[in-house]
């Protein structure tokens, strides 16, 4: 059985954004003075090393597919490009990014079937609408969160309305500039 791991950047008020995005990255238009430092880079690399595949929603797929296949001289990019990718979308008809399959129709059933397979964690980047659906279906096994010491006041919330958390803190690390890396896992 594979674990489905949601990885998110969030602010102190639980708003999901990308505080480390660069203006020209194509990954987000909100930028900040924060870096995650060497320890944060190590944790993000370990997260990717444990992944057997990526699960993305349509908008995250579009943003990632516009950037990652064109990054050169980057072991991280090489690794993310080589992983199998699954896109939960009812509108995407053709995936250009190498190794991408489209989960059309009942995406949650397809994701549950992926979890029953082997091959490392299924890593979910971004895709808040998808994350909320995974939460409601009880498919999330863990959260890796980088909590930035800012309060944005607006934006998407990590947990969908009416979803109760049944997770326990499994690890916590303080990174540069007061960023907290937190891992929560489902309670037995």
C-alpha positions as CSV (number, residue, x, y, z in Angstrom):
1,X,0.0,0.0,0.0
2,X,1.4,3.4,-1.0
3,X,1.1,6.5,1.1
4,X,-0.6,9.6,-0.4
5,X,1.4,12.6,0.9
6,X,0.2,16.2,0.5
7,X,3.0,18.7,0.4
8,X,2.0,22.4,0.8
9,X,3.5,25.8,1.6
10,X,1.2,27.6,4.0
11,X,1.2,30.8,6.1
12,X,0.5,31.0,9.8
13,X,-3.2,31.6,9.1
14,X,-3.4,28.3,7.1
15,X,-3.6,30.1,3.7
16,X,-1.9,28.2,0.9
17,X,0.4,30.1,-1.4
18,X,4.0,29.8,-2.7
19,X,6.1,32.2,-0.6
20,X,9.3,31.0,-2.3
21,X,8.0,31.4,-5.8
22,X,10.1,33.6,-8.2
23,X,8.2,36.1,-10.3
24,X,9.4,34.5,-13.5
25,X,9.1,30.9,-12.4
26,X,5.5,30.4,-13.7
27,X,4.7,28.7,-10.4
28,X,2.9,31.6,-8.7
29,X,2.6,35.3,-8.6
30,X,3.1,35.8,-4.8
31,X,6.7,36.2,-3.8
32,X,8.4,36.9,-0.5
33,X,11.8,37.4,1.0
34,X,11.9,33.9,2.4
35,X,14.2,31.0,1.5
36,X,14.0,27.6,3.0
37,X,17.7,27.2,3.3
38,X,19.9,24.1,3.0
39,X,17.9,22.1,5.6
40,X,14.7,22.9,3.8
41,X,16.2,21.9,0.5
42,X,17.4,18.7,2.0
43,X,13.9,17.9,3.3
44,X,12.3,18.7,0.0
45,X,14.8,16.4,-1.7
46,X,14.0,13.6,0.8
47,X,10.3,14.1,0.1
48,X,10.9,13.7,-3.7
49,X,13.3,10.7,-3.1
50,X,10.5,8.9,-1.3
51,X,8.0,9.6,-4.1
52,X,7.1,6.9,-6.6
53,X,4.8,9.3,-8.5
54,X,3.3,12.8,-8.5
55,X,-0.4,13.6,-8.3
56,X,-1.5,17.0,-9.7
57,X,-4.6,18.9,-10.4
58,X,-5.0,20.6,-13.8
59,X,-3.7,24.1,-12.9
60,X,-0.7,22.7,-11.0
61,X,0.0,20.4,-13.9
62,X,-0.1,23.3,-16.4
63,X,2.3,25.4,-14.2
64,X,4.7,22.6,-13.6
65,X,4.7,21.3,-17.2
66,X,5.5,24.8,-18.4
67,X,8.6,25.0,-16.2
68,X,10.2,21.6,-15.2
69,X,10.8,20.0,-18.6
70,X,12.8,23.0,-19.5
71,X,15.1,23.2,-16.4
72,X,18.6,21.9,-17.2
73,X,21.5,21.0,-15.0
74,X,19.3,20.3,-12.0
75,X,19.2,16.9,-10.3
76,X,15.8,17.9,-8.7
77,X,14.4,18.7,-12.2
78,X,15.7,15.5,-13.6
79,X,14.1,13.5,-10.9
80,X,10.7,15.3,-11.1
81,X,10.7,14.9,-14.8
82,X,11.4,11.2,-14.6
83,X,8.7,10.4,-12.1
84,X,5.3,9.1,-13.3
85,X,2.8,11.9,-13.1
86,X,-1.0,11.6,-12.8
87,X,-3.3,14.5,-13.5
88,X,-6.9,14.6,-12.0
89,X,-8.8,16.6,-14.6
90,X,-12.0,16.5,-16.5
91,X,-10.8,19.0,-19.1
92,X,-7.2,18.0,-20.0
93,X,-7.3,15.7,-23.1
94,X,-3.6,15.5,-23.9
95,X,-0.6,15.6,-21.6
96,X,2.6,17.0,-23.1
97,X,4.9,16.4,-20.1
98,X,6.7,13.1,-20.4
99,X,5.4,10.3,-18.2
100,X,2.0,11.9,-17.6
101,X,-1.3,10.0,-17.4
102,X,-4.7,11.7,-17.1
103,X,-7.2,10.5,-14.5
104,X,-10.5,11.3,-16.1
105,X,-13.9,10.1,-15.0
106,X,-13.9,9.0,-11.3
107,X,-10.5,10.4,-10.3
108,X,-10.9,9.5,-6.7
109,X,-11.5,5.8,-7.5
110,X,-8.4,5.9,-9.8
111,X,-6.3,7.5,-7.0
112,X,-7.5,4.8,-4.5
113,X,-6.4,2.2,-7.0
114,X,-3.0,3.9,-7.3
115,X,-2.6,3.7,-3.5
116,X,-3.2,0.0,-3.6
117,X,-0.1,-0.4,-5.8
118,X,3.5,-0.4,-5.1
119,X,6.4,2.0,-5.8
120,X,6.8,4.7,-3.2
121,X,4.7,7.6,-2.0
122,X,2.2,9.4,-4.2
123,X,3.2,13.1,-3.7
124,X,0.6,15.7,-4.2
125,X,1.8,19.2,-4.9
126,X,-0.5,22.3,-4.8
127,X,-3.9,21.5,-6.3
128,X,-6.1,22.7,-3.4
129,X,-9.3,21.6,-5.0
130,X,-7.9,18.1,-5.5
131,X,-6.6,18.1,-1.9
132,X,-10.0,18.9,-0.6
133,X,-11.5,16.1,-2.6
134,X,-8.8,13.7,-1.3
135,X,-9.6,14.8,2.3
136,X,-13.3,14.3,1.9
137,X,-12.6,10.8,0.5
138,X,-10.2,9.9,3.4
139,X,-7.3,9.2,1.0
140,X,-4.6,11.4,2.6
141,X,-2.1,9.6,4.7
142,X,0.3,12.4,5.5
143,X,1.0,16.1,5.2
144,X,4.4,17.7,4.7
145,X,3.9,21.4,5.4
146,X,6.3,24.3,5.2
147,X,4.7,27.0,7.4
148,X,6.0,30.5,6.7
149,X,5.9,33.2,9.4
150,X,3.5,35.4,7.6
151,X,-0.3,35.9,7.8
152,X,-1.8,36.4,4.4
153,X,-5.4,36.9,5.5
154,X,-6.9,35.6,2.2
155,X,-6.6,32.6,-0.1
156,X,-7.4,28.9,0.0
157,X,-7.4,27.1,3.4
158,X,-5.6,23.8,3.8
159,X,-8.7,21.9,5.1
160,X,-12.0,21.8,3.3
161,X,-15.0,23.0,5.2
162,X,-16.5,20.2,7.3
163,X,-13.3,18.1,7.1
164,X,-12.0,17.0,10.5
165,X,-8.3,16.3,10.9
166,X,-7.2,12.9,12.3
167,X,-3.5,13.5,12.1
168,X,-0.7,13.6,14.6
169,X,2.5,15.5,14.4
170,X,5.3,13.1,13.4
171,X,8.2,15.5,12.9
172,X,9.0,19.1,13.2
173,X,12.1,21.1,12.1
174,X,12.8,24.8,12.3
175,X,14.4,26.1,9.1
176,X,15.9,29.4,8.1
177,X,14.0,32.6,8.8
178,X,11.6,30.9,11.2
179,X,10.0,28.6,8.7
180,X,8.6,25.4,10.2
181,X,8.7,22.1,8.4
182,X,6.0,19.9,9.8
183,X,5.0,16.3,9.0
184,X,1.6,15.1,10.1
185,X,0.6,11.4,9.7
186,X,-2.8,9.8,10.0
187,X,-3.5,8.5,13.5
188,X,-3.8,4.7,13.8
